[in-house]
Amino acid sequence: MLEDDSGVTKKRTLPLSSLSVSFRSHEMGEVELSCLAYAKMYLHASQFPRCSVNGLLLSSSPAGGAVCITDCVPLLHTHLSLAPITQLALTQVDAWCSQTHQRIMGYYQANACVSDSSPTPCALKIAEKIFEQCNNAVLLMIDGEKMFPGCRVPPIVMYERKDARWALKDKHTIMLRQWEETCSIVNQLFSSGDQALLVDFDSHLDDITKDWTNQKLNAKIMELVSPANGNV
Amino acid sequence: MSSISELYDVCWEEMRDKLRKWREENYRNSEQIVDVGEELINEHASKLGDDVWIIYEQVMIAALDCSRDDLAWSCLQELKRQFPDSHRVKRLAGMRLEALERYEDANKLYDSILQDDPTNTAARKRKISILQAQGKSSEAIRELNEYLEQFVGDQEAWHELSELYINEHDYAKAAFCLEELMMTNPHNHLYCEQYAEVKYTQGGLENLELARKYFAQALKLNNRNMRALFGLYMSASHIAASPKVSAKVKKDNVKYAAWATSQISRAYQMAGRGKKENKCSVKAVEEMLESMQITMS
């Protein structure tokens, strides 16, 4: 719930904040999160504030190189732990990935109960499945408590596979380039109303004319991303 | 900023009717309700007659959903003034406390309602909601079970309990709740389909066959339920691919899966017509169906 002094409704937006990300860490283990992926995850969580939501993290960079989450596919906002639709979604996203030279390299989830952003058994299970195919898979939990105006840190917690379990990733190895710009883009999406364009797999099943690959929204976001910044 | 009536070129009667529709069909489009309701209350309250009170209630609840405590408070004041001793209004006051996360105060309010009137279901349900908000799922489940022993016909409660069990991965109990719902609502395709999903998740040949049957039943009740169609396809495919089934069972399920495939393809072709933006999702489905055909044969 977002409240400020004036009692005016605040949508979940982020301020322009300069987060300095430490670049120093061994090369291995660095994970970069693109503006596109971040924006869509954020929008997904904002679209269903009373539900747990989840989705898949994708990468278009070659396996073995630097790990970069270049896109995401929002999946569900109902019955995250039931098997059929999750299996269906994984299969379809897989098919789409092979057509578009991407691979599934992670999973994100935002819990309905904002005070608890720890991975649920369902999250661990799906992340485990992804890890079977991708050995630098990541599990990303969105921290709902940090999704308020004025918060200076990205509302995310990342886990990686270490010693047969999912361990908290050192936040200095998580790169969000152009953080200020990313926040600004998310703000712009909310003020223009374009955040309503986001379609997740659940919504697609309710109306199959809706596009879960979000081509339209992707185009809008890429338009807002300044061309000078390259790899975003 | 222009008003709703200007933006959408509607008169106050249409706004009032929209609110009624949303109320009757239990929509939770709180931001819209706040936009429309606030304007209706501020500009046209005098024309609403006795409807105004139920609109205050509806707008208040929506306002809580949108963190509009200012609006919620003013609605509550109007209702308190008009209905000073009402339990119904007291419950709304409790909901406001919940929204402010003042759970102890809210509970006290609900307990005082229940002291006066032990059969007040609304207050009991709010207390259970507080447990859920605090993440106390096992207690919420326990309380909800006790509630249902007394109020065995409360559909909303049965459904809420099934959701709680699903979250806790207690699929057997979730299935039991959905069975109750299917018995009392035999024409509701959503309950059939959810039941099938739970059975599928439980796994094993018997559960898969049950899942397939209930996906099929859901489709009979609503042939546009895509989850049921995909569910039928997947459960039939898995049964057909199982080494434990007889040749006849395998043959039957291959047939069911093939039927489902054709229905899915048809649905996506119709959806894809003239809309190039969902080309990608259409292609993904085609590829998926192709690849699963190969594994089945």
Boltz contact constraints between the chains, C-beta under 6 A:
constraints:
  - contact:
      token1: [A, 1]
      token2: [B, 67]
      max_distance: 6.0
  - contact:
      token1: [A, 2]
      token2: [B, 67]
      max_distance: 6.0
  - contact:
      token1: [A, 3]
      token2: [B, 67]
      max_distance: 6.0
  - contact:
      token1: [A, 7]
      token2: [B, 69]
      max_distance: 6.0
  - contact:
      token1: [A, 7]
      token2: [B, 70]
      max_distance: 6.0
  - contact:
      token1: [A, 9]
      token2: [B, 66]
      max_distance: 6.0
  - contact:
      token1: [A, 9]
      token2: [B, 67]
      max_distance: 6.0
  - contact:
      token1: [A, 9]
      token2: [B, 68]
      max_distance: 6.0
  - contact:
      token1: [A, 79]
      token2: [B, 166]
      max_distance: 6.0
  - contact:
      token1: [A, 81]
      token2: [B, 169]
      max_distance: 6.0
  - contact:
      token1: [A, 82]
      token2: [B, 197]
      max_distance: 6.0
  - contact:
      token1: [A, 82]
      token2: [B, 201]
      max_distance: 6.0
  - contact:
      token1: [A, 83]
      token2: [B, 200]
      max_distance: 6.0
  - contact:
      token1: [A, 83]
      token2: [B, 201]
      max_distance: 6.0
  - contact:
      token1: [A, 84]
      token2: [B, 197]
      max_distance: 6.0
  - contact:
      token1: [A, 84]
      token2: [B, 200]
      max_distance: 6.0
  - contact:
      token1: [A, 84]
      token2: [B, 231]
      max_distance: 6.0
  - contact:
      token1: [A, 84]
      token2: [B, 234]
      max_distance: 6.0
  - contact:
      token1: [A, 88]
      token2: [B, 230]
      max_distance: 6.0
  - contact:
      token1: [A, 91]
      token2: [B, 288]
      max_distance: 6.0
  - contact:
      token1: [A, 92]
      token2: [B, 284]
      max_distance: 6.0
  - contact:
      token1: [A, 92]
      token2: [B, 288]
      max_distance: 6.0
  - contact:
      token1: [A, 95]
      token2: [B, 284]
      max_distance: 6.0
  - contact:
      token1: [A, 95]
      token2: [B, 287]
      max_distance: 6.0
  - contact:
      token1: [A, 95]
      token2: [B, 288]
      max_distance: 6.0
  - contact:
      token1: [A, 96]
      token2: [B, 284]
      max_distance: 6.0
  - contact:
      token1: [A, 113]
      token2: [B, 135]
      max_distance: 6.0
  - contact:
      token1: [A, 116]
      token2: [B, 135]
      max_distance: 6.0
  - contact:
      token1: [A, 205]
      token2: [B, 226]
      max_distance: 6.0
  - contact:
      token1: [A, 205]
      token2: [B, 227]
      max_distance: 6.0
  - contact:
      token1: [A, 208]
      token2: [B, 226]
      max_distance: 6.0
  - contact:
      token1: [A, 208]
      token2: [B, 271]
      max_distance: 6.0
  - contact:
      token1: [A, 209]
      token2: [B, 271]
      max_distance: 6.0
  - contact:
      token1: [A, 209]
      token2: [B, 275]
      max_distance: 6.0
  - contact:
      token1: [A, 209]
      token2: [B, 278]
      max_distance: 6.0
  - contact:
      token1: [A, 211]
      token2: [B, 277]
      max_distance: 6.0
  - contact:
      token1: [A, 211]
      token2: [B, 278]
      max_distance: 6.0
  - contact:
      token1: [A, 211]
      token2: [B, 281]
      max_distance: 6.0
  - contact:
      token1: [A, 212]
      token2: [B, 281]
      max_distance: 6.0
  - contact:
      token1: [A, 213]
      token2: [B, 280]
      max_distance: 6.0
  - contact:
      token1: [A, 213]
      token2: [B, 281]
      max_distance: 6.0
  - contact:
      token1: [A, 215]
      token2: [B, 277]
      max_distance: 6.0
  - contact:
      token1: [A, 216]
      token2: [B, 277]
      max_distance: 6.0
